[in-house]
Amino acid sequence: MDPQVLVSNAGTYEGSQFVPLPGHVRKRMAGAVDVGPANPDERVSVTLVLRRRSPEQLEATITSLQSLPPSQRKHLTRDEFSTCHGTDPQDIEKVRSFADAHRLVVEQVHAAAGTALLTGSVADINRAFQIDLRTYQHPKFSYRGHAGDVHVPAELGDVVTAVLGLDTRPQAMPHFRIRQQRSHSISMRATVAEPVVYTPPQVAAAYDFPQNVDCSGQCIGIIELGGGYSDENIGEYFASLGMAPPTLVAVAVDGGANQPTGDPNGPDGEVELDIEVAGAVAPGAKLAVYFAPNTDAGFLNALTTAIHDSTNKPEVISISWGGPENTWSQASIQAMNRALQDAAALGVTVCVAAGDSGSTDGENDGLYHVDFPASSPYALACGGTRLVVENGQIASEIVWNDGSQGGSTGGGVSSVFALPSWQQHVHVPPSANPGGTVGRGVPDVAGDADPETGYEVLVDGETTAIGGTSAVAPLWAGFVTIANKVIGQPVGYLNPVLYSLPSTAQAFRDITEGNNDIAGTGDVYSAAPGWDPCTGLGSPVANRLIAALQQFEQQSKSQA
């Protein structure tokens, strides 16, 4: 049989040609063993990503936003987006017919996000998508996956762009690092050699965040793929800071839930770090925390739920999870990038950790990698520094690099995304990989991430010092929330604006010392004056950055 055209024998699709969907083939995880077919009676949930209405118009809308200051941007409302770019009802009916013909159940349709959730047995899923689901045993876990292409009937070939959730391997990892020797006292010492620890408000003060800004009425969305928080722990932490705890809303996605493990070294560390940093630097803001399974489908659905959430309406989203670009399927990357594009159209800023494993992003293939979704051109990629503060002022700040055991900021050049127009003037270097292509440079901005100069947080009742670029994403999310409040409306898709600010604005602290090589392959990416693939444009001088955004607005108005 021609592997590119298969024949279905099910229901109304009898005799239909089945065509492969590109971008779904994934290599077996290193160390995993195929232990046989998946249980044919096991229930499986898959997410179908469906084509957008008027994608060219959506692209034009986002392009038009790039050159405008926040005050002049006309972002789409969530209702407008759903009406103009949500899934066509006729496409949804085609999916329902397909599901009925293959004994699958349409559990949920998210028209604005362009997704449909289908469930069925392994046996029915195998027939519906012409695949062979297998069980793989990894030394640390088992997962379900498949070899070869995913297929759909030709009638759906242009309708369905991705089928996610077939593969259940962990898609992402949290980007936080716990200091091994913990400190329980707040110190502002300037010596680089001795570890220090700061509260989030102290870090914000060092970066000149505006003080006494009440962020009431603002909402920060936080994506989590495991772990949880307790209201008691969060209340105790904010009481120690002399602050009221933020309003917290836990949103369950795809069966995910706020489930603390009781292990401060596990995913609870990520969850409570994100909440405590974002809530402390943007006082008064509501925090909506979206919990989903750690799979490609779970990650996508958590993100689209947050972006299109018409109840909590987050205007800023913080993501501290990710993985090397080469560990994602092409279909998953495209689906996630489309969701981030949605955020840009809606005026939602998405801050994403750039990773904690240096220029290789933890891969051992001899190549250099950047982390996704930080590498999406629609994400504000957040890199890491080592910050030393003396008497409330920054004494030194260099690239965070504690070696292979301690971690280092992610950064480099994307092998997936082309160089964006707004990065063309900052001299992104060719990739250090063979071929030396020039792609999207990562990160865009930076902030304190070294556990040795880390954040004092409370996780599962235990006070500890945590770093990693996981802390930088909520730090920047808090800054953007303050900027939204001060400016009076969402800054939205911030990247093009940040790269257009003149150097005379002095809106960033330029980091010029250090590199992110932890693999012993040479300092291929080093800090340098201006943008660099370790710390981006630099760490924020927040008051000046907000002033620069406001001045940019005034200049644009005067030129209009």
LUMLUMDO-363150 format. One record per residue (C-alpha): x, y, z; residue number from 1. Coordinates in steps of 0.05 Angstrom, whole numbers, plus 5000, padded with zeros to 4 digits. Last residue first. Example, Ala and Ser with C-alpha at 12.3 -4.5 7.8 and 13.67 -1.06 7.14 Angstrom:
5273,4979,5143,2 .
5246,4910,5156,1 .
// end
This chain:
5018,6222,5266,560 .
5088,6247,5281,559 .
5067,6281,5346,558 .
5029,6218,5367,557 .
5089,6174,5352,556 .
5134,6218,5392,555 .
5086,6217,5450,554 .
5081,6141,5448,553 .
5156,6132,5445,552 .
5160,6180,5504,551 .
5112,6135,5543,550 .
5152,6073,5526,549 .
5216,6109,5544,548 .
5186,6130,5611,547 .
5167,6058,5624,546 .
5238,6036,5608,545 .
5268,6092,5649,544 .
5229,6070,5711,543 .
5246,5998,5698,542 .
5320,6000,5687,541 .
5311,5930,5661,540 .
5364,5876,5650,539 .
5399,5871,5583,538 .
5381,5876,5509,537 .
5390,5801,5503,536 .
5425,5769,5562,535 .
5463,5710,5531,534 .
5454,5718,5456,533 .
5476,5791,5457,532 .
5441,5858,5446,531 .
5484,5919,5459,530 .
5555,5916,5485,529 .
5578,5843,5490,528 .
5560,5780,5528,527 .
5586,5716,5498,526 .
5559,5661,5454,525 .
5610,5611,5427,524 .
5647,5610,5493,523 .
5682,5544,5480,522 .
5657,5472,5476,521 .
5664,5458,5550,520 .
5590,5443,5558,519 .
5572,5501,5604,518 .
5579,5558,5553,517 .
5533,5615,5572,516 .
5583,5673,5569,515 .
5607,5729,5615,514 .
5613,5804,5618,513 .
5577,5858,5577,512 .
5508,5863,5609,511 .
5475,5928,5586,510 .
5427,5955,5639,509 .
5367,5972,5598,508 .
5323,6034,5590,507 .
5381,6080,5577,506 .
5335,6122,5533,505 .
5396,6145,5494,504 .
5401,6074,5466,503 .
5338,6090,5425,502 .
5278,6044,5433,501 .
5261,6004,5370,500 .
5281,5936,5398,499 .
5234,5945,5457,498 .
5176,5965,5412,497 .
5182,5905,5366,496 .
5185,5858,5426,495 .
5126,5885,5466,494 .
5066,5850,5435,493 .
5016,5877,5485,492 .
5030,5944,5519,491 .
4962,5937,5552,490 .
4927,6001,5571,489 .
4934,6058,5621,488 .
5008,6072,5615,487 .
5019,6064,5690,486 .
4975,6001,5696,485 .
5003,5968,5634,484 .
5074,5985,5656,483 .
5060,5953,5725,482 .
5035,5890,5691,481 .
5095,5890,5645,480 .
5141,5893,5705,479 .
5105,5835,5740,478 .
5110,5793,5677,477 .
5184,5811,5675,476 .
5194,5783,5745,475 .
5147,5724,5728,474 .
5194,5706,5669,473 .
5258,5720,5708,472 .
5245,5671,5764,471 .
5239,5611,5717,470 .
5305,5636,5687,469 .
5337,5600,5744,468 .
5341,5618,5817,467 .
5315,5593,5883,466 .
5335,5607,5955,465 .
5295,5569,6008,464 .
5244,5577,6063,463 .
5206,5512,6073,462 .
5131,5510,6084,461 .
5116,5475,6019,460 .
5158,5527,5982,459 .
5173,5595,6014,458 .
5215,5642,5972,457 .
5281,5679,5979,456 .
5304,5696,5909,455 .
5373,5681,5883,454 .
5443,5710,5882,453 .
5476,5641,5885,452 .
5413,5613,5852,451 .
5433,5656,5791,450 .
5371,5683,5756,449 .
5370,5759,5762,448 .
5342,5791,5700,447 .
5346,5788,5625,446 .
5315,5813,5560,445 .
5305,5789,5488,444 .
5336,5720,5494,443 .
5346,5689,5443,442 .
5361,5710,5371,441 .
5314,5689,5316,440 .
5353,5661,5259,439 .
5420,5670,5224,438 .
5446,5606,5192,437 .
5517,5583,5209,436 .
5516,5521,5165,435 .
5545,5477,5220,434 .
5520,5501,5288,433 .
5547,5564,5320,432 .
5487,5601,5292,431 .
5504,5665,5256,430 .
5507,5726,5301,429 .
5447,5771,5316,428 .
5473,5840,5296,427 .
5422,5885,5330,426 .
5394,5916,5266,425 .
5354,5856,5240,424 .
5321,5842,5307,423 .
5255,5878,5292,422 .
5248,5844,5224,421 .
5249,5776,5257,420 .
5307,5729,5241,419 .
5276,5663,5218,418 .
5248,5613,5267,417 .
5267,5539,5272,416 .
5342,5535,5283,415 .
5339,5591,5334,414 .
5402,5627,5353,413 .
5432,5630,5423,412 .
5410,5634,5494,411 .
5396,5595,5557,410 .
5423,5622,5622,409 .
5470,5577,5661,408 .
5467,5517,5706,407 .
5498,5496,5772,406 .
5524,5428,5752,405 .
5547,5445,5682,404 .
5577,5511,5701,403 .
5551,5567,5746,402 .
5538,5615,5688,401 .
5492,5675,5698,400 .
5517,5731,5653,399 .
5542,5790,5693,398 .
5514,5842,5741,397 .
5554,5883,5791,396 .
5543,5932,5847,395 .
5470,5944,5834,394 .
5443,5992,5886,393 .
5403,5977,5949,392 .
5463,5986,5995,391 .
5501,5935,5953,390 .
5468,5890,5903,389 .
5499,5832,5865,388 .
5460,5803,5806,387 .
5482,5741,5767,386 .
5443,5743,5702,385 .
5389,5704,5666,384 .
5349,5705,5601,383 .
5276,5722,5589,382 .
5246,5711,5519,381 .
5187,5757,5505,380 .
5147,5709,5462,379 .
5117,5725,5393,378 .
5183,5711,5357,377 .
5179,5640,5387,376 .
5246,5622,5417,375 .
5220,5623,5488,374 .
5170,5569,5470,373 .
5220,5535,5460,372 .
5291,5534,5486,371 .
5353,5547,5444,370 .
5401,5495,5419,369 .
5475,5487,5402,368 .
5502,5422,5374,367 .
5548,5367,5401,366 .
5489,5320,5411,365 .
5487,5324,5486,364 .
5427,5370,5496,363 .
5421,5411,5559,362 .
5401,5476,5526,361 .
5467,5473,5487,360 .
5481,5547,5498,359 .
5468,5545,5572,358 .
5425,5496,5611,357 .
5376,5541,5650,356 .
5324,5559,5598,355 .
5298,5622,5563,354 .
5240,5632,5610,353 .
5178,5660,5575,352 .
5140,5726,5582,351 .
5076,5729,5541,350 .
5046,5798,5531,349 .
4971,5797,5514,348 .
4947,5851,5467,347 .
4895,5806,5433,346 .
4932,5803,5366,345 .
4998,5787,5402,344 .
4964,5732,5443,343 .
4937,5700,5379,342 .
5008,5698,5353,341 .
5027,5661,5416,340 .
4973,5610,5400,339 .
5001,5603,5329,338 .
5070,5591,5358,337 .
5043,5535,5401,336 .
5010,5501,5342,335 .
5071,5509,5297,334 .
5117,5482,5351,333 .
5071,5422,5363,332 .
5067,5406,5289,331 .
5143,5409,5281,330 .
5150,5360,5337,329 .
5187,5386,5398,328 .
5252,5358,5426,327 .
5293,5394,5373,326 .
5271,5463,5399,325 .
5301,5449,5467,324 .
5249,5448,5523,323 .
5202,5494,5560,322 .
5171,5515,5626,321 .
5173,5582,5662,320 .
5114,5614,5626,319 .
5085,5680,5650,318 .
5024,5710,5616,317 .
5005,5784,5615,316 .
4937,5815,5598,315 .
4899,5761,5635,314 .
4824,5763,5622,313 .
4799,5724,5683,312 .
4731,5708,5652,311 .
4744,5716,5577,310 .
4802,5668,5579,309 .
4827,5666,5507,308 .
4901,5672,5522,307 .
4897,5630,5586,306 .
4858,5573,5554,305 .
4904,5576,5493,304 .
4965,5568,5537,303 .
4938,5512,5580,302 .
4913,5477,5517,301 .
4981,5480,5483,300 .
5018,5454,5544,299 .
4968,5398,5554,298 .
4971,5377,5481,297 .
5047,5375,5480,296 .
5047,5338,5546,295 .
5059,5360,5618,294 .
4987,5356,5641,293 .
4952,5423,5654,292 .
4946,5474,5710,291 .
4929,5546,5693,290 .
4944,5595,5749,289 .
4904,5660,5748,288 .
4940,5713,5789,287 .
4902,5777,5808,286 .
4945,5839,5812,285 .
4945,5878,5877,284 .
5020,5880,5885,283 .
5060,5871,5820,282 .
5130,5854,5847,281 .
5106,5809,5903,280 .
5051,5773,5864,279 .
5096,5757,5805,278 .
5154,5732,5849,277 .
5110,5693,5898,276 .
5066,5661,5845,275 .
5122,5639,5800,274 .
5164,5613,5858,273 .
5103,5576,5885,272 .
5091,5539,5821,271 .
5163,5524,5804,270 .
5181,5498,5873,269 .
5117,5457,5874,268 .
5146,5423,5812,267 .
5195,5383,5855,266 .
5249,5405,5904,265 .
5198,5431,5954,264 .
5165,5362,5956,263 .
5095,5365,5986,262 .
5066,5345,5919,261 .
5018,5404,5914,260 .
4960,5387,5867,259 .
4928,5448,5834,258 .
4896,5409,5777,257 .
4906,5383,5707,256 .
4848,5344,5677,255 .
4853,5376,5609,254 .
4858,5446,5639,253 .
4841,5464,5711,252 .
4843,5538,5729,251 .
4868,5558,5798,250 .
4849,5629,5817,249 .
4892,5669,5866,248 .
4879,5738,5894,247 .
4946,5763,5916,246 .
4970,5759,5988,245 .
4971,5824,6028,244 .
5042,5848,6040,243 .
5087,5852,6101,242 .
5138,5809,6066,241 .
5131,5754,6118,240 .
5056,5760,6110,239 .
5066,5747,6036,238 .
5099,5681,6051,237 .
5049,5658,6103,236 .
4991,5672,6057,235 .
5024,5634,6000,234 .
5036,5574,6046,233 .
4965,5575,6073,232 .
4935,5583,6003,231 .
4971,5519,5983,230 .
5007,5513,5917,229 .
5013,5462,5861,228 .
5055,5413,5823,227 .
5053,5400,5748,226 .
5050,5434,5680,225 .
5040,5505,5704,224 .
5023,5567,5662,223 .
5015,5633,5699,222 .
4964,5686,5677,221 .
4974,5755,5706,220 .
4911,5797,5717,219 .
4904,5872,5726,218 .
4845,5906,5761,217 .
4887,5921,5822,216 .
4959,5935,5803,215 .
4970,5987,5857,214 .
5035,6021,5841,213 .
5071,6038,5906,212 .
5141,6037,5877,211 .
5161,6039,5804,210 .
5211,5983,5789,209 .
5282,6011,5794,208 .
5318,5945,5778,207 .
5347,5943,5848,206 .
5277,5956,5876,205 .
5249,5897,5837,204 .
5304,5852,5864,203 .
5288,5876,5935,202 .
5214,5866,5923,201 .
5228,5794,5901,200 .
5265,5780,5966,199 .
5339,5774,5959,198 .
5392,5720,5974,197 .
5467,5723,5975,196 .
5521,5671,5961,195 .
5594,5690,5975,194 .
5644,5698,5918,193 .
5610,5757,5884,192 .
5617,5802,5945,191 .
5565,5858,5946,190 .
5524,5837,6007,189 .
5450,5851,6006,188 .
5430,5795,6053,187 .
5363,5766,6073,186 .
5371,5708,6120,185 .
5352,5636,6110,184 .
5408,5614,6064,183 .
5406,5548,6029,182 .
5466,5507,6008,181 .
5442,5471,5946,180 .
5411,5532,5914,179 .
5348,5510,5879,178 .
5347,5519,5804,177 .
5284,5535,5764,176 .
5269,5524,5691,175 .
5211,5475,5694,174 .
5215,5420,5642,173 .
5175,5410,5579,172 .
5142,5358,5536,171 .
5138,5299,5584,170 .
5123,5239,5539,169 .
5049,5229,5524,168 .
5049,5222,5449,167 .
4980,5219,5419,166 .
4965,5285,5454,165 .
4968,5329,5393,164 .
4937,5323,5324,163 .
4957,5382,5281,162 .
4934,5424,5221,161 .
4865,5394,5213,160 .
4821,5429,5161,159 .
4863,5424,5098,158 .
4871,5348,5102,157 .
4802,5339,5132,156 .
4768,5314,5068,155 .
4832,5275,5053,154 .
4817,5233,5114,153 .
4869,5241,5169,152 .
4938,5209,5179,151 .
4992,5213,5231,150 .
5061,5193,5205,149 .
5111,5143,5230,148 .
5126,5115,5299,147 .
5079,5122,5357,146 .
5077,5144,5429,145 .
5054,5127,5499,144 .
5098,5139,5558,143 .
5133,5103,5614,142 .
5175,5135,5667,141 .
5246,5145,5694,140 .
5286,5092,5657,139 .
5240,5101,5597,138 .
5191,5047,5578,137 .
5153,5059,5514,136 .
5081,5037,5501,135 .
5058,5037,5428,134 .
5003,5071,5388,133 .
5001,5045,5316,132 .
4974,5097,5269,131 .
4920,5104,5216,130 .
4889,5165,5250,129 .
4818,5139,5261,128 .
4839,5066,5263,127 .
4892,5076,5316,126 .
4846,5123,5355,125 .
4792,5069,5354,124 .
4839,5016,5382,123 .
4869,5064,5433,122 .
4799,5078,5458,121 .
4765,5145,5446,120 .
4768,5219,5463,119 .
4767,5282,5421,118 .
4784,5353,5442,117 .
4774,5405,5388,116 .
4818,5466,5378,115 .
4815,5532,5341,114 .
4831,5575,5402,113 .
4769,5617,5390,112 .
4726,5556,5372,111 .
4745,5516,5433,110 .
4707,5451,5420,109 .
4700,5400,5476,108 .
4687,5326,5487,107 .
4679,5305,5415,106 .
4671,5230,5425,105 .
4705,5180,5379,104 .
4670,5119,5349,103 .
4706,5128,5282,102 .
4648,5152,5239,101 .
4623,5196,5296,100 .
4690,5230,5303,99 .
4695,5244,5228,98 .
4625,5272,5227,97 .
4642,5316,5287,96 .
4706,5340,5253,95 .
4667,5359,5190,94 .
4617,5396,5234,93 .
4673,5435,5266,92 .
4699,5454,5197,91 .
4629,5480,5179,90 .
4628,5521,5243,89 .
4691,5558,5219,88 .
4742,5559,5275,87 .
4756,5627,5306,86 .
4789,5682,5267,85 .
4737,5737,5257,84 .
4684,5719,5308,83 .
4730,5690,5360,82 .
4778,5748,5353,81 .
4723,5799,5360,80 .
4698,5765,5423,79 .
4768,5763,5453,78 .
4777,5837,5437,77 .
4824,5853,5381,76 .
4879,5902,5396,75 .
4876,5972,5368,74 .
4945,5998,5382,73 .
4953,6073,5388,72 .
4968,6076,5463,71 .
5015,6016,5459,70 .
5061,6049,5409,69 .
5052,6028,5336,68 .
5104,5998,5289,67 .
5089,5926,5308,66 .
5013,5932,5309,65 .
5006,5933,5233,64 .
5043,5868,5228,63 .
4995,5837,5278,62 .
4934,5857,5238,61 .
4966,5834,5173,60 .
4979,5765,5202,59 .
4907,5761,5225,58 .
4883,5782,5156,57 .
4925,5728,5124,56 .
4898,5676,5173,55 .
4826,5693,5152,54 .
4791,5635,5188,53 .
4840,5592,5225,52 .
4854,5519,5211,51 .
4839,5467,5264,50 .
4884,5439,5318,49 .
4858,5371,5340,48 .
4872,5354,5412,47 .
4874,5281,5431,46 .
4847,5243,5491,45 .
4858,5168,5498,44 .
4820,5116,5536,43 .
4856,5049,5543,42 .
4819,4991,5512,41 .
4872,4975,5460,40 .
4927,4974,5513,39 .
4987,5005,5478,38 .
5025,4958,5434,37 .
5092,4932,5458,36 .
5151,4945,5504,35 .
5186,4995,5459,34 .
5248,5016,5499,33 .
5266,5087,5520,32 .
5339,5105,5532,31 .
5338,5165,5487,30 .
5266,5184,5472,29 .
5238,5153,5409,28 .
5242,5202,5351,27 .
5180,5241,5334,26 .
5141,5243,5269,25 .
5084,5293,5271,24 .
5107,5348,5224,23 .
5066,5336,5162,22 .
4996,5306,5165,21 .
4992,5244,5123,20 .
4933,5232,5076,19 .
4876,5183,5083,18 .
4835,5168,5021,17 .
4762,5156,5034,16 .
4733,5089,5015,15 .
4692,5084,5078,14 .
4692,5153,5110,13 .
4617,5149,5125,12 .
4630,5092,5172,11 .
4700,5063,5177,10 .
4739,5024,5125,9 .
4793,5077,5114,8 .
4841,5074,5056,7 .
4913,5099,5060,6 .
4951,5147,5015,5 .
5023,5167,5030,4 .
5046,5098,5051,3 .
5024,5070,4984,2 .
5000,5000,5000,1 .
// end
